[in-house]
Amino acid sequence: MKTLLLTLTLFIKHGRAGTFHTLTLWAKNDTISMKKYILILFLSLTWFTNNPLYSCTVFMGTRDSLTLVGSNEDYKKSNSQIFIVPANNGKYGYALFGYNGSEQSGVNEKGLFWDGLRAYPYVATDNSCKKTDIGGNVLCKILEDCATVDEVIQLFEEYFWEGFRLSQLMVVDKTGESAIITCNKNGLTITKREKTYQVCSNFRISCNEDIKKAHWYSIGFGRFNKAKKQLQNLDLTENNFLSILKVTRQNNVFAKTIYSTVFNLNTSDILLSVNGNFSQLAKINLLEELKKGRHSYYLSDLVKLTDRDKRQVEILDDDFLTNSNKILLDKDWQQITKKRKAKFYRTIEKESGHYIMRDFYIGGTLQGITHYSSLNPEIIDGEYFEHYANGKIKTAGHFKHRLKDGEWKYWSKDGVLEKTIIYSHGIRQ
């Protein structure tokens, strides 16, 4: 009996990138087997096209008193932005980069950089060590409170962050220290650089062995190896980092590089390009931008215009208000446009000087209410509620500048109060 070789090359879609994987099946050339394997192929295609993946490419290099970081942010066509937040109340000043109001990477006045990357495979995380649940936005807290990689590591050793279930962080400071922070089934993992460079893409790096050997889930391994090869052979210059960003950029029907950045952590200079176009670049200095007060730019406006004609584009909090419109969200709380994939929807309104974000299950049941003092960047500040799909209250508490504060209550699905926890500035009492 003849055997038929079936090969299917799939482009696995990422929210911010993609990679090609090949699925090969051997089927006996008879009607029953062919039907079975065609079904497998159909289900495989359905799974890949309905389970979007997210990624980017980040790398660093250091020599003497120079430390550079390069980053490609890959997604679909979006409005990429930079938010400048000056120092205030003992907090460091910093810049956040993202798109459509999201926060994807950041750098502060002390020369500390982070970038968040979706990490595969996903892992189940729980707070088995009973660490303090940091609440709010840990990524902003890093920039506000930390100056070195070791301080970031200490933060995650003290606090629990549920986000590591889906992601990993690459952090770099101006001294040249670098680390990839994530978790595996055994808990928090730290992988520090061993050479004069370090690279991160989207396979979960929980030990150096992961860097040396590709696994079936090693999403982005090709981009990882391209960047590593270039870093081994090129001098440490901003132009050479731009060339690495060029060879690792995405440009296909599924994802495109929406912006690229090169950070000089010693001088606070930042080079920018938009939409994979490296013929048009902008250069800003974080310390100079912080002197201007809180403001923001669309990256496309920075790049397209000359320095003499450069204009600032304010992204005001009120620009995010939806009024009666609905923002559709998928099961991972990512904004989408197709209603059939939506699991939640969101409205954002302004009430009594605060911004109120209300989330609903797609059927209309209230899921949660969050108060913000700022939407650009997001600062959770005020009452917070969550509800189960049956409408019963799940969680009620209060945030004070992103940190849990005061009394927090937690209920079961049938409405029984299970526990009450007191927090003071994010620390469980």
C-alpha atoms as one frame of an Amber mdcrd trajectory, in Angstrom:
protein
   0.000   0.000   0.000   1.377   3.383  -0.949   2.175   6.020   1.661   1.425
   9.650   0.927   3.552  12.443   2.395   1.561  15.505   3.360   3.485  18.666
   4.160   1.867  21.846   5.287   3.879  25.005   5.884   2.101  27.244   8.316
   2.817  30.827   9.093   2.087  31.036  12.788   0.514  34.421  13.343   1.781
  36.598  16.154   0.174  39.766  17.331   3.590  41.424  16.870   5.454  39.027
  14.610   5.444  35.614  13.004   7.468  32.610  12.021   7.143  29.701   9.634
   6.589  26.187  10.922   6.198  23.041   8.828   3.786  20.261   9.732   4.525
  16.954   8.021   2.185  13.962   8.111   2.464  10.489   6.622  -0.833   8.957
   5.620  -1.708   5.643   4.034  -3.149   6.298   0.624  -6.640   5.052   1.342
  -9.916   6.915   1.685 -10.309   6.582   5.465  -6.754   7.625   6.272  -6.866
  10.513   3.838 -10.068  11.839   5.351  -8.593  11.558   8.827  -5.432  13.434
   7.978  -7.207  16.077   5.956  -9.307  16.661   9.076  -6.115  16.991  11.133
  -4.759  19.538   8.668  -8.005  21.491   8.764  -8.041  21.532  12.565  -4.377
  22.589  12.614  -5.082  25.495  10.300  -8.085  26.486  12.378  -6.054  26.434
  15.587  -3.214  28.539  14.198  -5.453  31.145  12.623  -7.656  31.501  15.702
  -4.890  31.597  18.300  -2.816  34.719  17.551   0.713  34.829  18.954   2.645
  37.884  20.060   6.345  38.687  19.795   9.197  41.100  19.205  12.998  40.993
  19.023  15.202  42.625  21.683  18.988  42.556  22.096  21.741  44.404  23.944
  25.491  44.815  23.776  28.035  46.359  26.116  31.706  47.372  25.951  33.705
  49.602  28.271  31.371  52.474  29.181  28.888  51.941  26.322  25.655  49.938
  26.522  23.193  49.814  23.616  19.784  48.148  23.310  17.856  47.439  20.104
  14.180  46.539  19.856  11.739  45.709  17.058   8.051  45.969  17.939   5.999
  43.846  15.556   2.228  43.965  15.201  -0.390  44.985  12.675  -0.576  48.566
  11.459  -0.997  50.755  14.546  -0.381  54.216  15.932   2.926  53.822  17.750
   3.533  56.333  20.511   5.974  57.553  23.143   4.824  58.875  26.520   7.169
  61.119  28.538   6.593  61.089  32.311   8.843  63.416  34.400  10.097  62.612
  37.898   7.546  63.263  40.638   7.230  62.586  44.362  10.539  60.749  44.563
   9.841  58.665  41.440  12.249  58.573  38.478  11.300  60.160  35.167  10.845
  57.818  32.222   9.575  57.190  28.694   7.112  54.487  27.659   6.785  53.109
  24.131   3.710  51.366  22.777   0.813  51.481  20.358  -2.919  52.114  20.600
  -2.469  53.251  24.199  -0.561  50.118  25.276   2.839  49.976  26.999   5.425
  47.671  25.385   8.816  48.941  26.575  10.338  51.713  28.628  13.520  53.462
  29.742  14.131  55.783  32.675  16.474  58.656  33.516  18.822  56.287  35.379
  19.561  54.324  32.211  17.342  51.318  33.028  15.462  49.673  30.137  12.816
  46.930  29.941  10.886  45.282  27.143   8.058  42.788  27.579   7.854  39.851
  25.173   5.165  37.206  24.819   6.773  33.908  25.877   5.938  30.403  24.621
   4.908  27.977  25.878   2.507  29.555  28.341   2.897  28.279  31.896   0.535
  27.988  34.822   1.551  30.427  37.552   0.247  30.705  41.073   1.359  32.594
  44.112   2.366  29.441  46.001   5.147  31.328  47.804   2.541  33.821  49.104
   4.454  36.821  47.807   2.895  40.253  47.898   0.596  40.732  44.908   1.900
  43.985  43.483  -1.387  45.001  41.846  -1.554  47.898  39.384   1.091  48.226
  36.718   4.401  46.615  37.678   6.024  47.737  34.437   5.642  51.411  35.345
   6.764  50.680  38.895  10.050  49.303  37.510  10.777  52.616  35.793   9.607
  54.719  38.730  11.533  52.886  41.458  14.458  50.922  39.958  17.851  52.043
  38.632  19.593  48.685  38.081  18.844  45.187  36.844  19.486  43.783  40.319
  16.831  46.098  41.776  14.318  44.785  39.223  15.211  41.211  40.134  14.784
  42.044  43.807  11.360  43.513  43.049  10.152  40.276  41.446  11.678  38.192
  44.202   9.545  40.190  46.626   6.359  40.631  44.575   4.164  38.244  42.606
   3.314  39.162  38.993   0.751  37.047  37.151   1.959  38.409  33.807   4.819
  35.909  33.641   2.223  33.288  32.712   2.251  34.756  29.205   5.457  36.736
  28.985   9.057  37.398  29.864  10.951  40.642  30.495  14.365  41.654  29.244
  15.939  44.302  31.487  19.206  46.183  30.892  20.962  48.960  32.811  23.657
  51.436  31.788  26.420  49.478  33.547  25.907  46.690  30.974  24.090  44.292
  33.287  21.314  42.409  31.510  18.831  39.680  32.418  15.788  37.854  31.063
  13.178  37.393  33.793  10.338  34.902  33.448   9.088  31.778  35.169   8.633
  28.067  34.617   6.617  25.449  36.487   9.022  25.772  39.419   8.681  29.540
  39.763  10.715  32.663  38.955  13.764  32.236  36.694  16.562  34.720  36.031
  18.929  34.343  33.067  21.739  36.912  33.137  23.988  37.590  30.175  27.207
  35.556  30.028  28.830  37.324  27.068  29.063  40.947  25.992  25.574  40.673
  24.493  22.178  39.092  25.147  19.217  38.378  22.856  15.563  37.675  23.577
  12.668  36.733  21.313   9.646  34.592  22.130  10.600  31.123  23.258  10.563
  31.096  27.038  14.143  31.401  28.298  14.213  29.795  31.737  17.829  28.577
  31.534  20.826  28.893  29.233  20.011  25.484  27.726  16.917  27.042  26.146
  19.181  29.481  24.315  21.321  26.716  22.814  18.662  24.293  21.603  15.442
  24.959  19.708  12.276  23.210  20.841   8.979  22.755  19.042   7.664  25.837
  20.826  10.734  27.994  20.064   8.810  30.845  18.447  11.240  33.427  17.107
  14.316  31.176  17.211  15.244  32.285  13.677  15.204  35.955  14.617  17.082
  35.114  17.801  19.919  33.430  15.869  20.119  36.212  13.286  20.571  38.834
  15.990  23.094  36.691  17.890  25.204  36.098  14.776  25.285  39.823  13.990
  26.232  40.743  17.564  29.158  38.318  17.434  30.559  39.907  14.271  29.735
  43.633  14.411  31.234  46.488  16.383  29.106  48.128  19.052  27.666  51.157
  17.230  24.199  52.622  16.783  24.373  52.076  13.000  25.270  48.410  13.463
  22.351  47.987  15.851  20.104  49.491  13.190  21.419  46.911  10.712  20.487
  44.100  13.136  16.994  45.546  13.463  16.740  45.517   9.654  17.516  41.809
   9.325  15.113  40.847  12.105  12.200  43.080  11.089   8.865  41.605   9.971
   7.082  42.513   6.739   4.371  40.086   5.681   0.591  39.820   5.489   0.338
  38.773   9.138   2.631  41.222  10.926   4.894  44.167  10.308   7.536  45.953
  12.332   5.629  49.039  13.448   8.602  50.712  15.107  12.258  50.105  15.911
  14.379  51.718  18.617  18.047  51.914  19.565  18.758  53.119  23.112  22.099
  54.457  24.292  21.697  53.916  28.030  24.754  56.027  28.868  23.808  59.198
  26.966  19.985  58.746  27.060  19.842  59.145  23.252  17.077  57.227  21.451
  17.038  56.467  17.710  13.629  55.762  16.155  12.284  54.351  12.920   8.674
  53.588  11.996   7.107  50.788   9.922  10.446  49.187   9.064  11.583  52.275
   7.147  15.207  52.845   8.141  15.759  55.591   5.578  13.879  58.005   7.860
  15.107  58.229  11.431  14.449  60.480  14.408  16.731  61.018  17.387  15.610
  62.332  20.753  17.238  62.573  24.158  15.257  61.366  27.154  16.770  63.856
  29.612  15.919  66.786  27.309  12.373  65.490  26.802  11.811  65.149  30.567
  12.570  68.871  30.996   9.508  69.673  28.844   7.068  68.130  31.334   4.601
  65.378  30.721   3.836  64.987  27.020   3.643  62.441  24.229   4.289  61.978
  20.526   3.126  59.855  17.651   6.368  58.292  16.418   5.349  58.820  12.797
   5.289  62.589  13.355   8.751  62.531  14.899  10.187  60.620  11.953   8.489
  62.263   8.996   9.261  65.869   9.874  12.612  67.606  10.052  13.887  68.863
  13.405  13.041  72.429  12.403   9.412  71.519  11.641   8.991  68.880  14.328
   5.713  69.283  16.145   4.512  67.705  19.329   1.345  65.641  19.228  -0.376
  65.570  22.590  -2.278  62.386  23.356  -4.760  63.629  25.910  -6.574  61.453
  28.409  -9.882  62.457  26.894  -8.779  61.058  23.521  -9.331  57.577  24.977
 -12.963  58.186  25.941 -15.410  55.943  24.094 -18.741  57.480  25.147 -21.317
  55.034  23.792 -18.877  53.153  21.560 -17.565  49.733  22.589 -14.003  48.428
  22.494 -14.019  44.705  21.652 -11.590  42.428  23.534 -10.612  38.779  23.090
 -10.123  36.149  25.820  -6.626  37.554  26.524  -7.990  41.108  26.826  -6.385
  42.138  23.530  -8.294  44.686  21.459  -9.831  43.223  18.295 -12.255  44.321
  15.580 -14.134  41.063  14.848 -17.163  40.692  17.087 -17.330  36.904  16.651
 -13.991  36.560  18.481 -14.847  38.980  21.257 -15.250  37.691  24.819 -15.567
  41.115  26.456 -16.246  44.713  25.550 -15.178  47.948  27.244 -16.321  51.537
  27.649 -14.290  54.440  29.064 -15.971  57.565  30.440 -15.039  60.547  32.572
 -16.805  61.074  35.857 -15.986  63.579  38.625 -12.444  64.148  37.362 -11.649
  60.414  37.200 -11.676  58.088  34.210 -13.947  55.075  34.609 -13.237  51.907
  32.631 -16.142  49.439  32.585 -15.673  45.942  31.203 -18.556  43.653  30.250
 -18.916  40.030  29.287 -19.995  39.904  25.655 -23.558  39.102  26.731 -23.796
  42.394  28.614 -23.085  41.324  32.221 -20.756  43.703  34.042 -17.280  42.162
  34.495 -15.432  44.962  36.240 -14.997  48.658  36.999 -11.588  50.359  37.239
 -10.860  53.987  38.131  -7.897  55.861  36.635  -6.369  59.229  37.442  -4.538
  59.113  34.094  -4.968  57.153  30.881  -1.742  58.365  29.260   0.007  56.440
  30.716  -2.462  54.323  32.653  -2.484  55.024  36.398  -5.029  52.966  38.326
  -6.249  55.154  41.150  -9.499  54.537  43.017 -12.178  51.888  43.476 -11.868
  48.539  41.736 -14.519  45.827  41.239 -14.692  42.462  39.468 -17.757  40.283
  38.854 -18.295  36.666  37.857 -20.148  35.837  34.635 -23.224  35.064  36.751
 -23.250  38.701  37.896 -22.132  38.105  41.476 -19.340  40.210  42.947 -15.874
  38.605  42.836 -13.421  41.248  44.087 -13.712  44.714  45.610 -10.860  46.976
  46.639  -9.004  50.229  46.141  -5.829  51.273  44.304  -3.625  54.180  45.308
  -1.368  55.180  42.408  -1.276  51.633  40.963  -0.812  49.872  44.309  -3.440
  48.015  46.315  -4.354  50.001  49.383  -6.840  49.466  52.181  -9.380  46.646
  52.486  -9.764  44.100  49.681 -12.576  41.535  49.736 -12.913  38.322  47.714
 -16.105  36.276  47.177 -16.875  32.820  45.770 -19.081  32.309  42.698 -22.104
  31.660  44.892 -21.662  34.938  46.772 -19.872  33.772  49.929 -17.219  36.153
  51.287 -14.050  34.023  51.353 -11.389  36.401  52.625 -10.535  39.989  53.441
  -6.979  41.307  53.011  -5.577  44.651  54.134  -2.910  46.328  51.975  -0.790
  49.380  52.651   0.829  50.856  49.519   0.815  47.431  47.848   2.148  45.513
  50.825  -0.096  42.857  52.309  -0.606  43.462  56.016
